[in-house]
Amino acid sequence: MKFCSQCGSPVSQSIPAGDNRLRHVCEHCHTVHYQNPRIVAGCLPIWGEQVLLCRRAIEPRRGYWTLPAGFMENGETIEQAAARETHEEACARVRDLNLYTLFDLPHINQVYMLFRAELVDLDFAAGEESLEVQLFHEQEIPWSELAFPTIGRTLECYFADRRSQHYPVRNEPLEALRAHFRKT
């Protein structure tokens, strides 16, 4: 960041009074410009024994499969963001959203929050950010073509939890996620 969004003056990095981190601070109006993690909200849409995946039409990881998810917008709840992203990417409507997986990714300044959700109907299609959208049984999941470790781990947890019909909220540390996917 080079200029203040409040007054247009140059900013520099300093530690504001009462803080303990370097921040971008306006040299003229003294506005502190905080840079915080982005929240990625999405759904694990379920229809019976199947889950809905989208093949990405955008970078990063174009052509790989993912759950419908994206960045939360100002003015919406996490649940609203997850439902909106599902509609945008898969033209699908969901209900009964329940927080399921939470992943902190400090190395890319993101927090993933994925909800288990039921598809309202089978009226879905590829949205602008998807090449195709498809329902998969567990044995059909294209594991080697999944876009992100967070998606693979969410699917693994879901299929394991489905056997017991117990779906705890999962909050796994980044190190465990990385270690797990180094093995696979």
C-alpha positions in Angstrom: 0.0 0.0 0.0 1.4 3.4 -1.0 -1.4 5.9 -0.5 -4.1 6.5 2.1 -7.6 5.6 0.9 -9.0 8.3 3.2 -7.0 11.4 2.1 -4.6 10.2 -0.7 -1.4 11.0 1.2 1.6 8.6 1.3 1.5 5.8 3.9 4.5 4.3 5.7 4.8 1.3 8.0 5.0 1.9 11.7 3.7 0.4 14.9 0.7 2.5 16.1 0.4 3.4 19.7 -1.2 0.5 21.6 -0.4 -2.0 18.9 2.4 -4.5 18.5 2.6 -5.0 14.7 3.8 -3.0 11.7 0.8 -1.4 10.0 0.3 1.0 7.0 -0.3 4.4 8.6 -1.1 7.6 6.8 1.6 10.2 7.3 -1.0 13.0 7.0 -4.3 12.0 8.6 -2.8 9.1 10.7 -5.4 6.6 9.6 -4.3 3.0 10.3 -4.9 0.7 7.4 -5.4 -2.8 8.8 -4.9 -5.8 6.5 -6.8 -8.8 7.7 -7.4 -12.3 6.5 -10.0 -13.0 3.8 -12.8 -15.4 4.6 -13.6 -18.1 2.1 -17.1 -19.4 2.6 -18.6 -22.4 0.8 -20.7 -25.5 0.9 -20.5 -29.2 0.7 -23.8 -29.7 -1.1 -25.3 -33.1 -0.5 -28.0 -35.0 -2.5 -28.6 -38.4 -0.9 -25.4 -40.3 -1.1 -23.7 -37.9 -3.5 -21.9 -34.6 -3.2 -21.8 -31.7 -5.7 -18.4 -30.6 -7.1 -17.5 -27.9 -9.5 -14.7 -28.0 -12.1 -12.9 -24.6 -11.8 -13.0 -22.3 -14.9 -10.7 -19.7 -13.2 -7.2 -19.6 -11.8 -5.9 -20.7 -9.4 -6.2 -24.4 -10.3 -8.3 -24.0 -13.4 -9.7 -27.4 -14.5 -9.5 -28.9 -11.0 -12.5 -30.0 -9.0 -13.6 -28.1 -5.9 -16.6 -27.4 -3.6 -18.4 -24.2 -4.4 -16.8 -21.5 -2.3 -15.4 -18.0 -2.5 -14.7 -14.8 -0.7 -17.2 -13.4 1.7 -18.6 -10.0 0.8 -19.2 -7.1 3.2 -22.7 -7.0 4.5 -23.4 -10.7 4.5 -23.2 -13.5 7.1 -20.8 -16.4 6.5 -23.9 -18.7 5.9 -25.2 -16.2 3.3 -21.8 -16.1 1.6 -21.7 -19.9 1.4 -25.1 -20.1 -0.1 -24.4 -17.2 -2.5 -21.2 -18.8 -3.7 -23.0 -22.1 -4.2 -25.5 -20.4 -6.3 -22.9 -18.4 -8.3 -20.7 -21.4 -9.0 -23.2 -24.2 -9.3 -26.5 -22.4 -9.9 -27.7 -24.6 -7.0 -29.9 -23.7 -4.0 -29.0 -25.2 -0.6 -30.7 -25.4 2.8 -29.9 -26.6 6.3 -26.4 -25.2 6.3 -24.3 -26.4 9.2 -20.7 -25.3 9.8 -18.5 -28.3 9.2 -14.8 -27.5 8.5 -12.7 -24.5 9.5 -9.2 -24.1 8.2 -6.8 -21.3 9.1 -4.3 -20.6 6.3 -2.1 -17.8 7.6 0.5 -18.3 4.9 -2.1 -17.0 2.3 -4.1 -14.8 4.8 -7.3 -16.8 4.4 -9.7 -18.6 6.6 -11.9 -21.4 5.0 -15.3 -22.0 6.5 -17.2 -24.8 4.8 -20.8 -25.8 5.6 -22.6 -29.1 5.1 -25.8 -28.3 3.2 -28.6 -30.1 1.4 -29.4 -29.4 -2.2 -32.9 -28.1 -2.5 -33.4 -29.9 -5.9 -31.4 -31.2 -8.9 -31.6 -27.9 -10.7 -27.9 -27.0 -11.0 -25.5 -26.0 -13.7 -22.1 -24.6 -14.3 -21.9 -20.9 -13.2 -19.5 -18.4 -14.7 -16.6 -19.6 -12.6 -17.2 -23.3 -13.3 -16.5 -25.5 -16.4 -18.9 -28.2 -15.2 -20.8 -29.3 -12.1 -21.4 -32.9 -11.2 -22.8 -35.1 -8.4 -20.3 -37.7 -7.2 -20.6 -40.9 -5.1 -17.7 -41.4 -2.7 -16.0 -43.9 -5.0 -16.2 -41.5 -7.9 -14.5 -38.5 -6.3 -11.6 -37.4 -8.6 -9.2 -37.3 -5.6 -6.1 -36.6 -7.7 -7.9 -33.7 -9.5 -9.0 -31.8 -6.4 -8.0 -28.1 -6.4 -7.0 -27.6 -2.8 -6.1 -29.6 0.3 -8.9 -28.0 2.3 -11.4 -29.5 -0.2 -9.9 -32.9 -0.1 -9.8 -32.9 3.7 -13.4 -31.7 4.0 -14.5 -34.6 1.7 -12.5 -37.2 3.6 -14.0 -36.0 6.9 -17.5 -36.0 5.4 -17.3 -39.6 4.1 -15.8 -40.8 7.4 -18.4 -39.0 9.5 -21.3 -40.2 7.3 -20.6 -43.7 8.4 -21.4 -42.8 12.0 -23.9 -40.0 11.2 -22.0 -37.7 13.6 -20.7 -34.5 12.0 -18.6 -32.5 14.5 -17.2 -29.1 13.5 -13.7 -29.8 12.4 -11.0 -27.1 13.0 -7.7 -28.6 12.0 -4.4 -26.8 12.2 -2.5 -26.0 9.0 0.4 -28.2 10.0 -1.9 -31.3 10.2 -3.5 -30.5 6.9 0.0 -30.1 5.2 1.3 -33.3 6.8 -1.7 -35.3 5.8 -1.5 -34.2 2.1 2.3 -34.8 1.9 1.5 -38.5 2.6 -1.1 -38.8 -0.2 
